[in-house]
Amino acid sequence: MEVAPLQRVEHVCGPCSRMRASEGSLKLGPREPALLIERVTWSRAVPASFARLYHPGSRFELRGAFEV
């Protein structure tokens, strides 16, 4: 954390198309929804990381607790 102290974390969570989600190996059921979580972190007011995470929507939830 001394090299790149995180100052801000943002998660955006929502549904996504099954076609985009099935690009990975999610093993979705026939009617299972897909969930997309986009995460951005900032260090010194500059974006430090970005992730686009696909999940089977019926098997995941998002919780967050952040301290700076």
C-alpha positions as YAML, in Angstrom:
chain: A
units: angstrom
residues:
- id: 1
  name: MET
  ca: [0.00, 0.00, 0.00]
- id: 2
  name: GLU
  ca: [2.94, 2.39, 0.37]
- id: 3
  name: VAL
  ca: [3.83, 2.15, -3.33]
- id: 4
  name: ALA
  ca: [0.28, 2.64, -4.61]
- id: 5
  name: PRO
  ca: [-2.09, 3.61, -1.80]
- id: 6
  name: LEU
  ca: [-5.68, 3.09, -2.89]
- id: 7
  name: GLN
  ca: [-7.83, 6.15, -2.35]
- id: 8
  name: ARG
  ca: [-11.02, 5.11, -4.09]
- id: 9
  name: VAL
  ca: [-12.72, 1.90, -5.18]
- id: 10
  name: GLU
  ca: [-15.81, 1.76, -7.37]
- id: 11
  name: HIS
  ca: [-17.94, -1.26, -8.24]
- id: 12
  name: VAL
  ca: [-20.68, -1.20, -10.86]
- id: 13
  name: CYS
  ca: [-22.82, -4.32, -10.80]
- id: 14
  name: GLY
  ca: [-25.55, -5.35, -13.21]
- id: 15
  name: PRO
  ca: [-26.86, -7.90, -15.68]
- id: 16
  name: CYS
  ca: [-25.07, -8.69, -18.91]
- id: 17
  name: SER
  ca: [-25.90, -10.60, -22.04]
- id: 18
  name: ARG
  ca: [-25.45, -14.36, -21.85]
- id: 19
  name: MET
  ca: [-23.44, -14.19, -25.07]
- id: 20
  name: ARG
  ca: [-20.78, -11.93, -23.50]
- id: 21
  name: ALA
  ca: [-20.76, -13.95, -20.29]
- id: 22
  name: SER
  ca: [-20.41, -17.26, -22.11]
- id: 23
  name: GLU
  ca: [-17.09, -16.14, -23.64]
- id: 24
  name: GLY
  ca: [-15.58, -17.62, -20.46]
- id: 25
  name: SER
  ca: [-16.41, -20.95, -18.93]
- id: 26
  name: LEU
  ca: [-19.21, -19.95, -16.56]
- id: 27
  name: LYS
  ca: [-21.26, -23.10, -17.17]
- id: 28
  name: LEU
  ca: [-24.56, -21.19, -17.11]
- id: 29
  name: GLY
  ca: [-27.77, -23.15, -16.81]
- id: 30
  name: PRO
  ca: [-30.40, -22.81, -19.58]
- id: 31
  name: ARG
  ca: [-32.21, -19.89, -17.89]
- id: 32
  name: GLU
  ca: [-29.51, -18.69, -15.53]
- id: 33
  name: PRO
  ca: [-28.81, -14.93, -15.57]
- id: 34
  name: ALA
  ca: [-25.32, -13.53, -16.04]
- id: 35
  name: LEU
  ca: [-23.84, -10.85, -13.79]
- id: 36
  name: LEU
  ca: [-21.16, -8.30, -14.69]
- id: 37
  name: ILE
  ca: [-19.11, -6.48, -12.05]
- id: 38
  name: GLU
  ca: [-16.82, -3.70, -13.23]
- id: 39
  name: ARG
  ca: [-14.26, -2.58, -10.66]
- id: 40
  name: VAL
  ca: [-12.01, 0.49, -10.81]
- id: 41
  name: THR
  ca: [-9.45, 1.50, -8.18]
- id: 42
  name: TRP
  ca: [-7.66, 4.84, -7.93]
- id: 43
  name: SER
  ca: [-4.33, 5.75, -6.39]
- id: 44
  name: ARG
  ca: [-3.26, 9.36, -6.13]
- id: 45
  name: ALA
  ca: [-6.24, 10.42, -8.27]
- id: 46
  name: VAL
  ca: [-5.10, 8.16, -11.15]
- id: 47
  name: PRO
  ca: [-6.89, 4.93, -12.16]
- id: 48
  name: ALA
  ca: [-4.73, 2.08, -10.83]
- id: 49
  name: SER
  ca: [-6.72, -0.96, -11.98]
- id: 50
  name: PHE
  ca: [-9.79, -1.94, -13.95]
- id: 51
  name: ALA
  ca: [-11.46, -5.34, -13.97]
- id: 52
  name: ARG
  ca: [-14.49, -6.68, -15.80]
- id: 53
  name: LEU
  ca: [-15.72, -9.78, -13.92]
- id: 54
  name: TYR
  ca: [-18.43, -12.11, -15.26]
- id: 55
  name: HIS
  ca: [-20.32, -14.42, -12.89]
- id: 56
  name: PRO
  ca: [-23.31, -16.78, -12.94]
- id: 57
  name: GLY
  ca: [-25.96, -14.42, -11.58]
- id: 58
  name: SER
  ca: [-27.80, -16.98, -9.48]
- id: 59
  name: ARG
  ca: [-24.68, -18.05, -7.57]
- id: 60
  name: PHE
  ca: [-23.00, -14.77, -6.57]
- id: 61
  name: GLU
  ca: [-23.67, -11.62, -4.59]
- id: 62
  name: LEU
  ca: [-21.61, -8.49, -4.06]
- id: 63
  name: ARG
  ca: [-20.76, -7.00, -0.68]
- id: 64
  name: GLY
  ca: [-18.34, -4.21, -0.03]
- id: 65
  name: ALA
  ca: [-16.66, -2.54, 2.92]
- id: 66
  name: PHE
  ca: [-13.90, -0.04, 2.26]
- id: 67
  name: GLU
  ca: [-11.66, 1.92, 4.56]
- id: 68
  name: VAL
  ca: [-9.11, 4.51, 3.49]
...
